[in-house]
């Protein structure tokens, strides 16, 4: 998969809190902005919100495949806190220099030297920007690519060393999420069309859901009740639709902020008691929140990864998060949690929680069991990872976005 970045035109509703955060850093970047004031006048006709924004791995802070005002607001709200993701200058400090590099990358797109080509120039059959993925019941692997506006289908058991796609859903518009039910029907969350499209096993589109209502369908699961659970990151909620496209209920409103991923699993919550639960990765609160399928909050765990010690501080990360990106349950009832900023996957026990009391409010973290992954570009190493999926054999596939590839990097013992 070659390196490829594409400009897009996000048409998203930016809520008041993000606008406020965006404006809050105006004073910091004002000198920089003034230096390119002729460029701003040239943008008057297209408007700031609807202008084309390019993709940059350093500045895509909410990991949606684009660098836009949502990312600027996100960095403004968190830039003073520890995260190697925001240390874009590589000097081990999060400071004004990082914010200016962010601004330079963000604004350079308008000047036409972002390095990305128009998405229409992308070649079909070339998966350059693997974003979300899922295994189907038949073992095939489905991978979204917002760059080529396609969902690629792979057979992991093929002898083809190049892993050529065996199928491709084309003509989508910035597809983010994908799910496949047991009958082979395919559900694709289109960020560009603000909807979810349903395809039959032959690849023919048969229905759309939530047209114009869904803002950012970042993760999709089909529940045991045959309802479609759609994680809408910008709406701060999980929408539940039936197969006919009728909204049944909304889960998490007022409780989650920028949910990035969901999982539905039936696990043993106490000796001899099995329950089906909805897990939500609450990215802005650095927590995983667990609901029943009716939307009642049952428990939550996690907090922001922190450093301890004055001299040579140590990062406390086991059971903690910096940028929750993807969650998936294995058949042993263990939760695999992908953190795109720490470039690693934690394996956690989501039932046996540890009660933490420190200087702030008390909270729970999940019991840490193991981890895999590290930062880098070599085999088994991660750069801007976007998603993980586990097949029936225990193979964990990773959408290794920054390395422009999908790979199986771990097998559950």
C-alpha positions in Angstrom: 0.0 0.0 0.0 1.6 3.3 -1.1 1.5 6.5 0.9 -1.5 8.5 -0.1 -3.3 11.4 1.5 -6.4 13.1 0.2 -8.3 16.4 0.7 -11.9 16.2 1.7 -14.7 18.7 2.4 -16.2 17.9 5.8 -19.7 19.0 6.3 -20.1 18.5 10.0 -21.9 20.3 12.7 -19.3 21.7 15.1 -20.9 22.2 18.5 -20.5 25.3 20.6 -18.0 23.8 23.0 -15.5 23.0 20.2 -16.0 26.4 18.6 -15.2 27.9 21.9 -12.1 25.8 22.3 -11.0 26.7 18.8 -11.4 30.4 19.5 -9.6 30.0 22.8 -6.3 29.5 21.0 -6.8 32.3 18.5 -4.5 34.5 20.6 -1.7 32.0 20.5 -1.8 31.5 16.7 -2.8 35.1 15.8 0.7 36.2 14.8 1.1 33.1 12.6 -2.4 33.6 11.1 -1.6 37.3 10.3 1.5 36.3 8.5 -0.7 34.5 5.9 -3.6 37.0 5.9 -3.7 37.2 2.1 -4.5 33.5 2.1 -7.5 34.0 4.4 -8.9 36.7 2.1 -8.7 34.2 -0.8 -10.8 31.8 1.2 -13.7 34.2 1.6 -15.7 32.6 -1.2 -15.5 29.0 0.0 -15.9 29.7 3.7 -13.9 28.2 6.5 -16.1 25.4 7.6 -16.7 23.9 4.2 -13.2 24.4 2.8 -11.2 21.4 1.8 -9.0 20.1 4.7 -6.2 17.7 4.1 -5.0 14.7 6.1 -1.9 14.7 8.2 -0.9 12.0 10.6 0.6 14.5 13.0 -2.5 16.6 13.3 -5.4 14.2 12.8 -6.1 14.3 16.6 -9.5 12.6 16.6 -8.4 9.9 14.1 -11.2 10.3 11.7 -9.0 10.5 8.6 -9.1 14.3 8.2 -7.4 17.3 9.7 -10.0 19.9 10.4 -11.3 22.3 13.0 -12.4 19.5 15.2 -8.7 18.5 15.5 -7.7 22.1 16.2 -10.3 22.3 19.0 -9.2 19.0 20.4 -5.6 19.9 20.5 -6.5 23.3 22.1 -8.3 21.6 24.9 -5.6 19.0 25.7 -2.3 20.4 24.3 -1.0 21.1 27.8 -1.4 17.5 29.0 1.0 14.7 28.4 0.7 12.8 25.1 3.4 12.0 22.6 0.8 12.4 19.9 0.8 16.2 20.6 4.5 16.5 20.8 4.7 17.0 17.1 8.1 18.8 17.3 9.6 15.8 19.1 11.3 17.8 21.9 9.4 16.0 24.7 7.4 19.1 25.6 3.8 20.1 24.6 4.1 23.8 24.0 3.4 26.7 21.6 5.9 25.3 19.1 3.7 22.2 18.7 0.6 24.3 18.3 2.3 26.3 15.6 3.4 23.2 13.7 -0.2 22.0 13.9 -1.4 25.3 12.5 1.1 25.2 9.7 0.1 21.7 8.7 -3.6 22.6 9.0 -3.4 25.9 7.0 -0.9 24.6 4.4 -3.7 22.7 2.8 -5.3 25.9 1.7 -2.1 27.0 0.1 -2.1 23.9 -2.0 1.1 22.1 -0.8 -0.4 19.5 1.5 0.9 16.7 -0.7 -2.4 15.0 -1.1 -4.2 14.3 -4.3 -7.9 14.6 -4.9 -9.8 11.5 -3.8 -11.0 11.0 -7.4 -7.4 10.5 -8.5 -7.1 7.4 -6.3 -6.9 4.1 -8.1 -9.5 1.5 -7.4 -8.1 -1.7 -5.9 -5.3 0.2 -4.0 -6.0 0.3 -0.2 -3.8 3.2 0.9 -5.6 4.4 4.1 -7.0 1.4 6.0 -9.2 2.8 8.7 -11.8 0.4 10.1 -12.0 -3.4 9.7 -14.0 -6.4 10.7 -14.0 -10.1 10.2 -17.1 -11.8 8.7 -18.5 -15.1 9.8 -17.0 -16.7 6.7 -13.5 -15.5 7.7 -13.2 -12.7 5.1 -11.7 -9.4 6.3 -13.5 -6.1 5.4 -11.4 -2.9 5.5 -12.6 0.6 4.9 -10.5 3.2 3.0 -11.8 6.8 3.0 -9.1 7.7 0.5 -10.4 5.5 -2.3 -14.0 5.7 -1.0 -14.1 1.9 -1.0 -14.4 -1.1 1.3 -11.9 -3.8 0.4 -12.5 -7.5 1.0 -9.6 -9.8 1.7 -9.2 -13.6 2.2 -6.6 -14.0 4.9 -6.1 -17.6 4.0 -5.0 -16.9 0.5 -1.6 -17.9 -0.8 -1.2 -14.6 -2.6 1.8 -12.9 -0.9 0.4 -9.5 -2.0 -3.0 -10.2 -0.4 -4.9 -8.9 -3.4 -8.5 -7.9 -2.5 -11.1 -10.5 -3.5 -13.8 -7.9 -3.6 -14.4 -4.2 -3.3 -17.4 -2.0 -2.6 -17.0 1.2 -4.6 -18.6 4.5 -4.9 -18.9 5.2 -1.2 -18.1 8.6 0.4 -15.4 8.6 3.1 -16.4 5.2 4.6 -15.3 5.0 8.2 -17.0 2.0 9.8 -18.0 -1.5 8.5 -19.8 -4.5 10.0 -21.0 -7.8 8.5 -23.9 -9.8 10.1 -24.1 -13.5 10.2 -26.2 -13.6 7.0 -23.5 -11.7 5.1 -25.2 -8.3 4.9 -22.7 -5.5 5.0 -23.2 -2.2 6.9 -21.0 0.8 5.9 -20.9 4.1 7.8 -20.4 6.9 5.3 -18.9 10.0 6.9 -19.3 12.0 3.7 -23.0 11.1 3.3 -23.9 11.2 6.9 -25.6 7.8 6.8 -25.2 4.0 7.0 -25.6 2.0 3.8 -26.6 -1.6 3.8 -25.5 -4.1 1.1 -26.7 -7.6 0.5 -24.1 -10.4 0.3 -23.8 -9.9 -3.5 -22.6 -6.3 -2.9 -25.8 -4.5 -4.0 -27.0 -1.6 -1.9 -30.5 -2.3 -0.6 -31.1 0.4 2.0 -29.7 3.5 3.8 -30.1 4.5 7.4 -30.1 7.9 9.1 -29.6 10.0 6.0 -28.7 13.5 7.1 -29.1 12.7 10.8 -26.0 10.6 11.5 -23.0 12.9 11.7 -20.0 10.6 12.1 -20.6 6.8 12.0 -17.3 5.8 13.5 -18.2 2.2 14.6 -21.0 -0.2 13.8 -22.1 -3.5 15.5 -25.0 -5.7 14.7 -26.5 -7.0 18.0 -28.0 -10.3 18.9 -31.3 -8.6 18.8 -30.7 -7.9 15.1 -30.6 -4.2 15.8 -27.9 -2.0 14.3 -25.8 -0.1 16.8 -24.1 3.0 15.3 -21.5 4.9 17.3 -21.8 8.5 16.2 -18.7 10.3 17.5 -19.9 13.9 16.8 -23.4 13.3 18.3 -21.8 11.9 21.5 -24.2 8.9 21.4 -24.9 5.4 20.1 -28.0 5.1 17.9 -29.9 1.9 17.7 -31.8 1.2 14.5 -33.9 -1.8 13.5 -33.3 -3.5 10.1 -36.0 -1.4 8.5 -34.1 1.8 9.4 -36.3 2.9 12.3 -34.6 4.6 15.2 -35.3 2.5 18.3 -33.4 4.3 21.0 -30.3 6.4 21.8 -27.7 5.3 24.2 -25.1 7.4 26.1 -26.5 10.9 25.5 -25.1 13.2 28.2 -22.8 10.3 29.4 -20.2 10.0 26.7 -18.2 12.5 24.8 -16.7 11.6 21.4 -17.3 7.8 21.5 -14.8 6.3 19.1 -15.7 2.6 19.2 -18.3 0.1 20.4 -18.4 -3.6 21.1 -21.2 -5.9 22.0 -20.3 -9.1 23.9 -21.8 -11.7 26.1 -19.5 -12.5 29.0 -19.6 -14.0 32.5 -20.1 -11.0 34.8 -20.3 -13.1 37.9 -20.0 -16.8 38.6 -22.6 -18.6 36.4 -24.2 -15.3 35.2 -23.8 -14.4 31.6 -24.9 -11.0 30.3 -24.8 -9.2 26.9 -23.3 -5.8 27.2 -22.5 -2.8 25.1 -19.0 -1.4 25.6 -18.4 2.2 24.5 -14.9 3.8 24.2 -15.5 7.3 25.6 -12.5 9.0 24.2 -12.8 12.5 25.7 -13.4 11.1 29.2 -10.6 8.5 28.9 -13.0 5.8 30.0 -14.8 2.7 28.8 -18.5 2.7 29.7 -20.6 -0.4 29.8 -24.3 -0.4 29.2 -27.0 -3.0 28.8 -28.7 -3.2 25.4 -31.5 -1.0 26.7 -29.0 1.8 27.4 -28.7 1.6 31.2 -25.2 2.4 32.4 -23.8 -0.5 34.5 -20.2 0.5 35.2 -17.2 2.4 33.8 -13.5 2.2 34.1 -10.3 4.0 33.1 -8.7 7.4 33.3 -6.1 9.5 31.6 -2.6 8.0 31.6 -0.4 10.0 33.9 3.2 10.4 34.9 4.5 9.9 38.5 7.7 11.1 40.0 9.5 14.5 39.8 12.8 13.3 38.4 12.7 10.8 35.6 8.9 10.5 35.8 7.3 7.2 34.9 4.2 6.9 32.7 1.4 5.0 34.4 -0.5 3.4 31.5 -1.7 0.0 32.5 -5.4 0.3 32.6 -5.2 4.0 31.6 -5.6 5.7 28.2 -4.4 8.6 26.1 -6.5 8.2 23.0 -9.0 5.4 23.0 -9.5 4.3 19.4 -10.9 0.7 19.2 -12.2 -2.0 21.5 -13.0 -5.6 20.9 -13.7 -8.6 23.1 -12.1 -12.0 22.6 -13.7 -15.4 23.2 -12.2 -15.5 26.7 -14.0 -12.4 27.9 -11.0 -10.2 27.7 -11.2 -6.7 26.3 -8.5 -5.6 23.8 -8.1 -1.8 23.9 -6.3 0.0 21.1 -4.7 3.3 22.1 -3.7 5.2 18.9 -1.5 7.7 20.9 0.4 5.1 22.9 0.6 2.8 19.9 -0.3 -0.3 21.8 -3.1 -2.7 22.6 -3.9 -3.5 26.2 -5.7 -6.7 27.2 -7.9 -6.0 30.2 -10.4 -7.8 32.4 -13.5 -5.7 32.1 -15.3 -7.3 35.0 -12.8 -7.4 37.9 -12.1 -3.7 38.5 -9.6 -2.0 40.7 -10.8 0.9 42.9 -8.4 3.8 42.8 -8.2 6.7 45.2 -5.8 9.5 44.6 -5.8 13.3 45.0 -8.9 13.6 42.7 -12.2 11.8 42.6 -12.0 8.0 43.1 -12.5 5.8 40.0 -12.1 2.3 38.7 -9.7 0.8 36.3 -9.8 -2.6 34.6 -7.4 -5.3 35.7 -4.4 -5.3 33.3 -3.6 -8.7 31.8 -1.2 -8.1 29.0 -0.3 -5.9 26.0 1.1 -6.0 22.5 2.3 -3.5 19.9 4.9 -0.7 20.0 5.6 2.4 18.0 7.5 2.0 14.7 7.3 1.1 11.0 8.6 -2.5 11.1 6.5 -5.7 11.1 4.3 -5.8 14.2 4.9 -2.1 15.0 2.2 0.6 14.9 1.9 4.1 13.5 -1.4 5.9 13.9 -3.3 2.6 14.4 -7.1 2.9 13.8 -8.8 -0.4 14.5 -8.5 -4.0 15.6 -10.6 -7.1 14.9 -10.4 -10.7 16.1 -11.4 -13.7 14.0 -12.6 -17.1 15.2 -9.1 -18.4 15.3 -7.9 -15.7 17.6 -5.9 -13.7 15.0 -5.9 -10.0 15.7 -5.8 -7.8 12.6 -4.8 -4.2 12.9 -5.6 -1.3 10.5 -2.0 0.1 10.8 -3.0 3.4 9.2 0.2 5.4 9.5 2.2 2.4 8.0 -0.4 2.1 5.2 -1.0 -1.6 5.8 -3.3 -4.1 7.4 -1.5 -6.9 9.3 -2.1 -9.7 11.8 0.1 -8.8 14.6 -1.0 -11.0 17.5 -2.7 -14.4 18.0 -4.6 -15.1 21.2 -3.0 -18.1 23.0 
